[in-house]
């Protein structure tokens, strides 16, 4: 672990390799698990505002859950997250013609309907950020459904932090990321 500004960062994000391999997993991270995507408070407000523009991109099952439970929910620990369809799929999940998982929010973004890509927690994956009062912990989340992404990352020699560069800059800023690159270069010497 090392400190970077007000973050404590796991060395795994430098040492481990990762490149999403949707053709291998089909987007399982959006349909497996027992919780929705973590949301920041500002993101919950954004979802409320843009839901009408996202709705045409969603499946009827997702729309039904969202209209019953809301565009976001609070879990048993009081944390904000996306609702789930039958305790599995994220309510914003859609499928392409090959049954590959896509994000309805991101599809609305890609179509120019909205200017917000998706929740930063999804954009950052496989990095998970846990905010504490004095700092944020930045960790690599190892999940067996992403083994193919680890294999592809190793083959292409892409460390986790480079794979999620855009999301890290979005979350922490360009200066933070520039410092991370310096730490990574020194660490890998």
Secondary structure, DSSP 8 states (H G I E B T S, - for coil): -EEETTEEE-THHHHSB----HHHH-SGGGTSSSS--B--HHHHHHHHHHHHHHHTTS-HHHHHHHHHH-SSEE-TTS-EE--EETTTEETTEEE-TT--EEEHHHHHHHTTS-S--S-HHHHHTTEEEEE-SS-EEEEE---GGGHHHHHHHHHHT-BHHHHTHHHHHHHH-HHHHHHHHHHHHHHT-
